[in-house]
Amino acid sequence: MWHEFTAAEVDTKRAAIPRPSIPSVAIRRKQLADWFRDRRVRLATNTQNEALLRRSRLFSEPAFPQFHRVDGSFGAYGLPVFRELLGAGLEGSWDYLLYTDEDNFIVDWPEVQAAFDAFVSGGFGFAGMPDGGVVSHRFHNPIAINPFMAFFDLRQTRHALHKSEESSDRFGPDLIQHWPASLIKQWDGNLPHRRIRVVVEEGFVPYGTALDDFEPYYSLCRTPPQGLGADVLGCA
């Protein structure tokens, strides 16, 4: 019973409790930055709004003190940006690229670290969120990733980029088998949110799966060139 101990005995027991070994914020930030640096990961973004970039950099700077910026103020967007980055546009020598839009405020970098660790361990060439079938008003091409935040293995991607050719039928019916069916949300017919109502009023089906060339970066994901395997999507 607590009341059976003297004050001196309580002090002795309290002194025996080990102190928490939680590193300081500064140490955790350094460990995070070191982790990405040691794995040769580069952060990049395409910037059209300087004020927005300054604000989002407040969150990304602890993990990436330096980053690569593509100047989008003159209209650079889509595939040309990624051809620059994935080709030889990054200064220095890097094995991986983490691309994110300037309006992406990443607040949990340890979670990003865990996801990137799984990406590296799994040997993936690129990874990201399906552009269609996930958000109500994004109903285009769930076989393509939306690179608002995307991971790339530059070695694999550059190899595919070198072997690829432009194609006008990159989203043909033969790619339907590659749709990530487990990730596509099925609309239940309800209209609980204004955004869903707007999509329906515009004549579209929320969470749809249209095959089209809606975004200029879609040609990043296409049928693989000969020799890369017909069951794998290549980066072009």
HELIX and SHEET records of a PDB file:
HELIX    1   1 TRP A    2  GLU A    4  5                                   3    
HELIX    2   2 ALA A    7  ALA A   16  1                                  10    
HELIX    3   3 VAL A   25  ASP A   38  1                                  14    
HELIX    4   4 GLU A   50  SER A   60  1                                  11    
HELIX    5   5 LEU A   79  GLU A   84  1                                   6    
HELIX    6   6 LEU A   85  GLY A   89  3                                   5    
HELIX    7   7 TRP A  109  GLY A  122  1                                  14    
HELIX    8   8 LEU A  154  LYS A  163  1                                  10    
HELIX    9   9 PRO A  173  HIS A  178  5                                   6    
HELIX   10  10 ALA A  181  LEU A  183  5                                   3    
HELIX   11  11 ARG A  194  GLU A  201  1                                   8    
HELIX   12  12 TYR A  218  LEU A  220  5                                   3    
SHEET    1   A 5 HIS A  68  ASP A  71  0                                        
SHEET    2   A 5 VAL A  41  THR A  47  1                                        
SHEET    3   A 5 TYR A  96  THR A 100  1                                        
SHEET    4   A 5 ILE A 145  ASP A 153 -1                                        
SHEET    5   A 5 PHE A 126  PRO A 130 -1                                        
SHEET    1   B 2 CYS A 221  ARG A 222  0                                        
SHEET    2   B 2 GLY A 234  CYS A 235 -1                                        
END                                                                             
